[in-house]
Amino acid sequence: MDTLANLRRAVAVWAFSGLVGIPTFVFFDPLGGWKWQPYNPVYDQMMVSIYFALGICALRAFRSPLEHASFLWFVVISSLTHGSVMLFHAVTHPMYIGHLLGDVWILAGGLSLAIPLWQLDRSHDIHAGSGPEA
């Protein structure tokens, strides 16, 4: 399967998640694990605004994800760190176990971008060193 097509699919999922999915899950919390206790609506609004901004930027990156690789690597790294922190708290503090259904899935989202980005970066590095000027 085409690596660039996989990357574009992952960017599309991130755009949809930031613009629609995350706001919906945060405000309605259908599975539990999206709201921190004690509940603070200001915190939810702040988190939704950050992910909404990421969704807008991902939407802009969809057409040409390689031109936006730096932004996409930021999404990867911030997702992996956020998901890791949430996994730690969900496993070590029983009151946060619901976050396994909420925040921790973001680890997979970060990897969905990381794998094709890494493959494309590696492919580009290989091809960059094989030209006549090398």
C-alpha positions in Angstrom: 0.0 0.0 0.0 1.2 3.5 -0.7 2.8 5.2 2.3 1.8 8.7 1.3 -1.8 7.5 0.9 -1.6 6.0 4.4 -0.3 9.2 5.8 -3.1 11.2 4.1 -5.6 8.8 5.6 -4.1 9.3 9.1 -4.1 13.1 8.6 -7.8 13.0 7.6 -8.7 11.0 10.7 -6.8 13.6 12.8 -8.6 16.4 11.2 -12.0 14.8 11.7 -11.1 13.8 15.3 -10.0 17.4 16.2 -12.9 19.1 14.5 -15.8 16.7 15.4 -14.8 13.6 17.3 -12.9 14.9 20.4 -15.4 17.8 21.0 -18.3 15.4 20.8 -16.7 12.9 23.2 -15.6 15.5 25.6 -18.9 17.3 25.9 -21.1 14.1 25.9 -18.6 11.6 27.4 -20.6 8.6 26.1 -18.1 5.9 27.3 -16.7 7.7 30.3 -13.0 8.5 30.6 -13.1 11.9 28.9 -13.8 14.1 31.9 -11.4 14.7 34.8 -12.7 14.6 38.4 -13.6 16.9 39.9 -15.4 18.1 36.8 -14.3 21.5 35.5 -16.0 22.7 32.3 -13.2 25.3 31.8 -10.7 22.5 31.5 -12.9 20.7 28.9 -13.2 23.9 26.9 -9.5 24.4 26.9 -8.8 20.8 25.7 -11.4 21.0 23.0 -10.0 24.3 21.7 -6.5 22.8 21.5 -7.7 19.7 19.6 -10.0 21.9 17.4 -6.9 23.9 16.4 -5.0 20.7 15.7 -7.9 19.6 13.5 -7.8 22.8 11.5 -4.1 22.5 11.0 -4.5 18.8 10.0 -7.1 19.7 7.5 -4.7 22.2 6.0 -2.0 19.5 5.9 -4.2 16.9 4.2 -3.4 18.0 0.6 0.4 18.0 1.0 1.3 16.3 4.3 5.1 16.2 3.5 5.1 20.0 3.4 3.6 20.0 6.9 5.8 17.3 8.3 7.1 19.4 11.1 3.5 20.0 12.3 2.7 16.4 11.9 5.7 15.3 14.0 4.5 17.7 16.7 1.1 15.9 16.6 2.9 12.6 16.9 5.2 13.6 19.8 2.5 15.4 21.7 0.0 12.5 21.2 2.6 9.9 22.4 3.5 12.0 25.5 -0.2 12.8 26.3 -1.2 9.2 25.8 1.7 7.8 27.9 0.9 10.1 30.8 -2.7 9.2 30.7 -1.9 5.5 30.4 0.4 5.8 33.5 -2.4 7.5 35.5 -5.1 5.1 34.3 -3.0 2.1 35.4 -1.7 3.5 38.7 -4.8 5.4 40.0 -8.0 3.4 39.9 -10.1 6.6 39.8 -8.7 7.3 36.3 -9.2 3.9 34.8 -12.0 5.3 32.6 -9.3 7.2 30.7 -8.2 3.9 29.1 -11.4 4.4 27.0 -10.8 8.1 26.6 -7.3 9.6 26.4 -5.1 6.6 26.0 -6.3 5.7 22.5 -4.5 8.8 21.4 -1.3 6.7 21.5 -2.5 4.7 18.5 -3.4 8.0 16.8 0.1 9.2 17.2 1.5 6.0 15.8 -0.8 6.2 12.8 1.1 9.3 11.8 4.5 8.3 13.1 4.9 5.1 11.0 4.2 6.6 7.6 6.1 9.8 8.4 9.1 7.8 9.5 8.9 5.6 6.4 8.7 8.7 4.1 11.5 10.5 5.9 13.7 7.4 5.6 12.8 6.9 1.9 13.6 10.6 1.3 17.0 10.3 3.0 17.9 7.2 1.0 17.0 8.9 -2.3 18.7 12.2 -1.4 22.0 10.4 -1.0 21.8 8.5 -4.2 21.9 11.3 -6.8 24.9 12.4 -8.9 25.9 15.1 -6.4 26.4 12.5 -3.6 
